[in-house]
Amino acid sequence: MSPRVTPAVLARLRLGAQLILPTSTSPAPGPVDVVRWLGALQGQDFPGALWSIGLRVPGATRATVEGAFNRGEIVRSWPLRGTLHVTAAADLGWILSLTAPRMLASMLTRHRQLGITPSDLDQVRKVALELIEQSEAAMTAAPDIAVGSGAGSRPVRRNYGRATRAGLFAAFEAAGQRTQTQRGVHLLWLLCVEGLLVQGPVNPEGKGNTQFFVRSEQWISKPRVYEREQALAELALRYFCSHGPATVKDFHWWSKLPLADIAIGLDQAREQLDSVECEGQIYLLAPKTAELLGQTVPGSRSLLLLPGFDEYLLGYTDRGAALAPHHAPMTVPGNNGMFKATVVAGGKVAGTWRRAQGAAEKQKQLSGVVHLELFDGLSLAQTKVLEKSAESYARYLSN
């Protein structure tokens, strides 16, 4: 019989499983360890994705996380739900082997609307490879350069061909392929979902907010390979260990795998998972996370600054344990899919925040960097805890 837990405890168990709390369930990780543990994490807001990783790595700065991209340890692509995610470089291929066919099929109507044909894809594939090869040829004889900034950057050999999104769009247009009205984005999406391109090193000229597109085959040197049933089991195990307590419905939404495939994966992974019950629902989780139930589950006094689109909210179809229904409109205004950065108190969303802007605002805000919009007030003790979280964020930004 599964132990029963309250929604509040469920939420705090997720904080532990997701490596957000210092008492989380694994040794202190580096950026690639965090990403590998989570399986994949939301990446459509690149600065937010960097902080999602950084807040889970004790003492990390933004340069620390950028360095993992520049070393080829982690990459960004569209492996789940047609949405940008960050994955360990070695994991991207086998995840796409499970998800790409359904994603491609789901976009057929949209691509017909955009006038994208198989011959168009053949042409942009050729154009993209030629552009990257030209970049490679132009820089082969030059010495190594540093991509990124600060201590986390690494020299990236100049003979690794690469291209910016703007450069690819310009090349597509020159070849007669329109890029307006989202057509260019969908062409890039197709090239990445089929595994030709991936977003790798950070582009220092884009203020650290963009990445170069590189050839997946060249950039990802040691891809992990699984047989299909092994891959299904691995993805299920990664999800429930890192996101649990979670339901099968949550995993179905997160992965968009067919239920038959989920059943195959869980059939192999189930013995490595525990379960709890909350309000009549069965949730699966890692045994190490379940061990926290033998003590006072940590995190009741935690006050955290999470970015928008963090897996703590986005990793589940039912977010009720962390986000009260009456606070959802303030977290996702207009229910438009754009999640604000959140203040999370004891596992529950207690407000939103953003970076302080302008000298006057910075003087008034937490650690000069965090502007708060709380749903309710905080006690003096809570304010001091939140100040420490703001200091951690300021250190992360300091490089």
C-alpha positions as CSV (number, residue, x, y, z in Angstrom):
1,M,0.0,0.0,0.0
2,S,1.4,3.4,-1.0
3,P,2.0,6.0,1.7
4,R,-0.4,8.9,1.7
5,V,0.9,12.4,1.4
6,T,-0.7,15.9,1.3
7,P,-0.4,18.2,-1.7
8,A,2.0,20.4,0.3
9,V,4.3,17.4,1.0
10,L,4.0,16.3,-2.6
11,A,5.2,19.7,-3.7
12,R,8.2,19.6,-1.4
13,L,9.2,16.1,-2.5
14,R,9.3,17.5,-6.0
15,L,11.7,20.3,-4.9
16,G,14.0,17.6,-3.6
17,A,13.7,15.3,-6.6
18,Q,14.4,18.2,-9.0
19,L,17.6,19.1,-7.2
20,I,16.3,22.5,-6.3
21,L,16.8,22.2,-2.5
22,P,20.3,21.8,-1.0
23,T,19.0,18.6,0.6
24,S,18.1,17.1,-2.8
25,T,18.5,13.5,-3.6
26,S,21.9,13.4,-5.4
27,P,25.4,14.6,-4.7
28,A,26.2,18.2,-5.7
29,P,25.9,18.2,-9.5
30,G,27.4,20.1,-12.4
31,P,25.4,21.5,-15.3
32,V,25.5,18.3,-17.4
33,D,24.6,16.2,-14.3
34,V,21.5,18.4,-13.7
35,V,20.3,18.2,-17.3
36,R,21.0,14.5,-17.6
37,W,19.1,13.9,-14.3
38,L,16.0,15.9,-15.5
39,G,16.1,14.2,-18.9
40,A,15.2,17.4,-20.6
41,L,14.3,20.8,-19.3
42,Q,12.3,23.6,-20.9
43,G,14.5,25.9,-23.1
44,Q,12.4,28.3,-25.1
45,D,13.5,31.2,-22.9
46,F,17.3,30.7,-23.1
47,P,18.3,33.0,-20.2
48,G,15.7,31.4,-18.0
49,A,16.9,27.9,-19.0
50,L,20.4,28.9,-18.0
51,W,19.1,29.9,-14.5
52,S,17.1,26.8,-14.3
53,I,20.3,24.9,-14.5
54,G,22.4,27.3,-12.5
55,L,20.1,27.3,-9.4
56,R,20.5,23.6,-9.2
57,V,24.3,23.7,-9.2
58,P,25.7,25.0,-5.9
59,G,27.9,28.0,-6.4
60,A,27.3,28.2,-10.2
61,T,27.6,31.3,-12.2
62,R,26.1,32.0,-15.6
63,A,29.5,31.4,-17.1
64,T,29.6,27.9,-15.5
65,V,26.4,27.0,-17.3
66,E,27.5,28.6,-20.6
67,G,30.7,26.6,-20.4
68,A,28.8,23.3,-20.4
69,F,27.2,24.4,-23.7
70,N,30.5,25.5,-25.1
71,R,32.2,22.2,-24.2
72,G,29.5,20.3,-26.0
73,E,28.2,18.7,-22.8
74,I,24.6,20.1,-23.2
75,V,22.7,21.3,-26.2
76,R,19.3,22.8,-27.1
77,S,16.8,21.4,-29.6
78,W,13.2,20.4,-30.0
79,P,13.1,16.9,-28.5
80,L,9.7,17.1,-26.7
81,R,6.3,18.5,-27.6
82,G,7.7,20.5,-30.5
83,T,9.2,22.9,-27.9
84,L,12.7,23.9,-27.2
85,H,14.4,21.9,-24.4
86,V,17.9,21.5,-23.1
87,T,19.3,17.9,-23.0
88,A,22.6,16.3,-22.4
89,A,24.3,16.2,-25.8
90,A,24.7,12.4,-25.6
91,D,21.0,12.0,-24.9
92,L,19.5,14.0,-27.7
93,G,19.6,11.4,-30.4
94,W,17.9,8.6,-28.6
95,I,15.2,10.9,-27.2
96,L,14.5,12.2,-30.7
97,S,14.3,8.6,-32.0
98,L,11.3,8.1,-29.7
99,T,9.6,11.5,-30.2
100,A,10.5,12.8,-33.7
101,P,8.1,10.7,-35.8
102,R,5.0,11.8,-33.9
103,M,6.2,15.5,-33.8
104,L,6.8,15.5,-37.6
105,A,3.4,13.9,-38.2
106,S,1.7,16.5,-36.0
107,M,3.1,19.3,-38.1
108,L,2.1,18.1,-41.5
109,T,-0.9,20.4,-41.8
110,R,1.0,23.4,-40.5
111,H,3.8,22.8,-43.0
112,R,1.3,22.5,-45.8
113,Q,-0.1,25.9,-44.8
114,L,3.4,27.4,-44.8
115,G,4.1,25.8,-48.2
116,I,7.0,23.6,-47.0
117,T,7.5,20.6,-49.3
118,P,10.0,17.7,-49.2
119,S,11.9,19.4,-52.0
120,D,12.0,22.7,-50.0
121,L,13.5,20.7,-47.1
122,D,16.1,19.1,-49.4
123,Q,17.1,22.6,-50.5
124,V,17.4,24.2,-47.1
125,R,19.3,21.1,-45.8
126,K,21.8,21.6,-48.6
127,V,22.0,25.4,-48.0
128,A,22.5,25.0,-44.2
129,L,25.3,22.4,-44.7
130,E,27.0,24.6,-47.3
131,L,26.9,27.6,-45.0
132,I,28.4,25.7,-42.1
133,E,31.0,24.1,-44.3
134,Q,32.0,27.5,-45.5
135,S,32.4,28.7,-41.9
136,E,34.5,25.6,-41.2
137,A,36.7,26.1,-44.2
138,A,37.2,29.9,-43.5
139,M,38.4,29.2,-40.0
140,T,40.3,25.9,-40.2
141,A,43.7,27.6,-40.4
142,A,43.0,30.0,-37.6
143,P,43.9,29.3,-33.9
144,D,41.3,28.3,-31.3
145,I,39.0,30.9,-30.0
146,A,36.9,31.2,-26.8
147,V,33.2,31.0,-27.2
148,G,31.2,32.4,-24.3
149,S,32.7,34.5,-21.5
150,G,34.3,34.1,-18.1
151,A,35.8,31.1,-16.4
152,G,33.1,28.8,-17.8
153,S,34.0,29.4,-21.5
154,R,36.1,26.9,-23.4
155,P,38.1,27.2,-26.6
156,V,36.0,26.0,-29.5
157,R,38.1,25.0,-32.5
158,R,37.6,27.4,-35.3
159,N,37.2,24.4,-37.7
160,Y,33.9,23.6,-36.1
161,G,31.6,25.1,-38.6
162,R,28.7,27.1,-37.2
163,A,26.0,29.5,-38.2
164,T,23.7,32.0,-36.5
165,R,19.9,31.8,-37.0
166,A,20.1,35.2,-38.8
167,G,22.8,33.8,-41.1
168,L,20.8,30.7,-41.9
169,F,17.7,32.7,-42.6
170,A,19.7,35.0,-44.9
171,A,21.0,32.0,-46.8
172,F,17.5,30.5,-47.1
173,E,16.2,33.7,-48.5
174,A,19.0,33.9,-51.0
175,A,18.1,30.4,-52.2
176,G,14.5,31.5,-52.7
177,Q,13.1,30.0,-49.4
178,R,10.9,32.4,-47.5
179,T,11.5,32.8,-43.8
180,Q,8.7,35.2,-42.9
181,T,5.5,34.2,-41.0
182,Q,7.3,31.6,-39.0
183,R,8.3,29.7,-42.1
184,G,12.0,30.1,-41.4
185,V,11.5,28.9,-37.8
186,H,9.7,25.8,-39.0
187,L,12.5,25.0,-41.5
188,L,15.1,25.2,-38.7
189,W,12.8,23.1,-36.6
190,L,12.7,20.4,-39.2
191,L,16.4,20.4,-39.6
192,C,16.9,20.0,-35.9
193,V,14.1,17.4,-35.3
194,E,15.6,15.2,-38.1
195,G,18.9,15.4,-36.3
196,L,20.9,17.4,-38.8
197,L,21.5,20.6,-36.7
198,V,21.5,21.4,-33.0
199,Q,22.0,24.6,-31.0
200,G,25.4,24.3,-29.3
201,P,27.9,27.0,-28.3
202,V,26.7,30.3,-27.0
203,N,27.1,33.3,-29.4
204,P,29.0,36.0,-27.5
205,E,27.8,38.6,-30.0
206,G,24.2,37.9,-29.0
207,K,24.7,39.1,-25.4
208,G,24.8,35.5,-24.3
209,N,21.1,35.0,-25.3
210,T,21.6,33.1,-28.5
211,Q,23.5,30.0,-29.7
212,F,25.2,28.9,-32.8
213,F,23.7,26.1,-34.9
214,V,26.2,23.4,-35.5
215,R,26.1,20.0,-37.2
216,S,24.9,17.4,-34.7
217,E,27.0,14.7,-36.1
218,Q,30.2,16.8,-35.6
219,W,29.3,18.5,-32.3
220,I,27.9,15.5,-30.4
221,S,31.0,13.3,-30.3
222,K,29.7,10.4,-28.2
223,P,25.9,9.9,-28.6
224,R,24.3,7.4,-26.3
225,V,22.5,4.6,-28.2
226,Y,19.6,2.4,-26.9
227,E,17.3,-0.2,-28.4
228,R,13.8,1.2,-28.6
229,E,12.5,-0.6,-25.5
230,Q,15.6,0.4,-23.6
231,A,15.0,4.0,-24.6
232,L,11.4,3.9,-23.5
233,A,12.4,2.5,-20.1
234,E,15.2,5.1,-19.7
235,L,13.0,8.1,-20.5
236,A,10.4,6.9,-18.1
237,L,12.9,6.2,-15.3
238,R,14.6,9.6,-15.9
239,Y,11.2,11.4,-15.7
240,F,9.8,9.8,-12.6
241,C,13.1,9.9,-10.7
242,S,13.7,13.6,-11.4
243,H,10.1,14.8,-11.5
244,G,8.4,12.4,-9.1
245,P,6.1,12.3,-7.4
246,A,4.3,12.4,-10.7
247,T,1.5,10.5,-12.4
248,V,1.5,8.5,-15.6
249,K,-0.8,11.3,-17.0
250,D,2.0,13.8,-16.2
251,F,4.5,11.7,-18.0
252,H,2.2,11.3,-21.0
253,W,1.8,15.1,-21.2
254,W,5.5,15.8,-20.7
255,S,6.7,13.2,-23.3
256,K,3.8,13.0,-25.7
257,L,4.6,9.4,-26.1
258,P,1.7,7.0,-27.0
259,L,0.3,5.3,-23.9
260,A,1.3,1.9,-25.4
261,D,4.9,3.1,-25.5
262,I,4.6,4.4,-22.0
263,A,3.3,1.0,-20.8
264,I,6.3,-0.7,-22.4
265,G,8.8,1.7,-20.7
266,L,7.1,1.5,-17.3
267,D,6.9,-2.3,-17.5
268,Q,10.7,-2.3,-17.4
269,A,11.3,0.7,-15.1
270,R,8.5,0.1,-12.5
271,E,10.6,-2.1,-10.2
272,Q,13.1,0.8,-9.8
273,L,10.4,3.2,-8.6
274,D,8.3,3.7,-5.5
275,S,4.8,5.2,-5.2
276,V,2.8,7.5,-2.9
277,E,-0.9,8.4,-2.9
278,C,-2.3,11.9,-2.8
279,E,-6.0,12.7,-2.9
280,G,-6.8,9.3,-4.5
281,Q,-4.1,9.5,-7.2
282,I,-1.0,7.2,-7.4
283,Y,2.3,9.0,-8.0
284,L,5.6,7.4,-8.9
285,L,8.9,8.6,-7.6
286,A,12.5,7.6,-7.0
287,P,13.2,5.5,-3.9
288,K,15.7,8.1,-2.7
289,T,12.9,10.7,-2.8
290,A,10.5,8.4,-1.0
291,E,13.1,8.1,1.8
292,L,12.5,11.7,2.7
293,L,9.1,10.6,4.0
294,G,10.9,8.9,6.9
295,Q,11.8,12.3,8.3
296,T,10.3,15.8,8.2
297,V,10.2,16.5,4.5
298,P,12.6,19.5,3.9
299,G,11.7,22.7,2.3
300,S,8.8,24.0,4.4
301,R,10.6,27.3,5.1
302,S,12.3,27.6,1.7
303,L,11.9,30.7,-0.4
304,L,13.1,30.3,-3.9
305,L,13.4,32.4,-7.1
306,L,12.6,30.1,-10.1
307,P,12.7,31.3,-13.7
308,G,9.7,31.3,-15.9
309,F,9.2,27.9,-17.6
310,D,11.1,26.0,-15.0
311,E,10.4,22.3,-14.9
312,Y,9.1,22.6,-11.3
313,L,5.8,24.0,-12.9
314,L,6.1,23.0,-16.5
315,G,7.0,19.4,-15.9
316,Y,3.4,18.3,-15.0
317,T,0.0,18.5,-16.6
318,D,-1.5,19.0,-13.1
319,R,0.3,21.9,-11.4
320,G,-2.2,22.2,-8.5
321,A,0.2,21.1,-5.8
322,A,2.5,24.1,-6.4
323,L,0.1,26.7,-8.0
324,A,-3.2,27.6,-6.5
325,P,-5.9,28.0,-9.2
326,H,-6.6,31.7,-8.2
327,H,-2.9,32.5,-8.6
328,A,-2.6,31.0,-12.0
329,P,-3.8,34.1,-13.9
330,M,-1.0,36.1,-12.2
331,T,1.6,33.5,-13.1
332,V,0.4,32.9,-16.6
333,P,-1.4,36.2,-17.6
334,G,-4.2,35.5,-20.1
335,N,-3.4,31.8,-20.0
336,N,-1.2,32.5,-23.0
337,G,1.5,30.0,-22.2
338,M,4.0,32.6,-21.1
339,F,5.0,31.7,-17.5
340,K,6.5,34.4,-15.3
341,A,9.4,33.8,-13.1
342,T,8.0,32.7,-9.7
343,V,8.7,33.1,-6.0
344,V,8.2,29.7,-4.4
345,A,7.6,29.5,-0.7
346,G,7.6,26.0,0.9
347,G,6.8,24.5,-2.5
348,K,3.9,26.8,-3.3
349,V,4.0,29.7,-5.8
350,A,3.8,32.9,-3.6
351,G,4.4,35.6,-6.3
352,T,6.4,36.5,-9.3
353,W,9.6,38.4,-9.9
354,R,11.8,39.9,-12.5
355,R,15.2,41.5,-12.7
356,A,15.3,45.0,-11.3
357,Q,15.6,47.6,-14.1
358,G,17.2,51.1,-13.8
359,A,19.3,52.5,-11.0
360,A,16.5,53.7,-8.8
361,E,14.7,50.3,-8.9
362,K,17.9,48.4,-8.3
363,Q,18.6,50.5,-5.1
364,K,15.2,49.4,-3.7
365,Q,15.1,45.8,-4.7
366,L,16.5,42.6,-3.2
367,S,20.3,42.5,-3.7
368,G,19.9,45.1,-6.3
369,V,18.7,42.6,-8.9
370,V,15.3,41.2,-7.9
371,H,12.0,43.0,-8.2
372,L,9.1,41.2,-6.4
373,E,5.4,41.0,-7.0
374,L,4.1,38.9,-4.1
375,F,0.6,37.6,-3.8
376,D,0.7,38.2,0.0
377,G,3.1,39.8,2.4
378,L,6.1,38.0,3.9
379,S,7.3,38.0,7.5
380,L,10.6,39.5,8.5
381,A,12.1,36.0,8.8
382,Q,10.8,35.0,5.3
383,T,12.2,38.2,3.8
384,K,15.6,37.4,5.2
385,V,15.5,33.9,3.6
386,L,14.3,35.4,0.3
387,E,17.2,37.9,0.5
388,K,19.6,35.0,0.5
389,S,18.0,33.6,-2.6
390,A,18.4,37.0,-4.3
391,E,22.1,37.1,-3.2
392,S,22.6,33.6,-4.9
393,Y,21.0,34.9,-8.1
394,A,23.2,38.1,-8.0
395,R,26.3,35.8,-7.6
396,Y,25.1,33.7,-10.5
397,L,24.9,36.8,-12.7
398,S,28.3,38.1,-11.6
399,N,30.3,35.6,-13.7
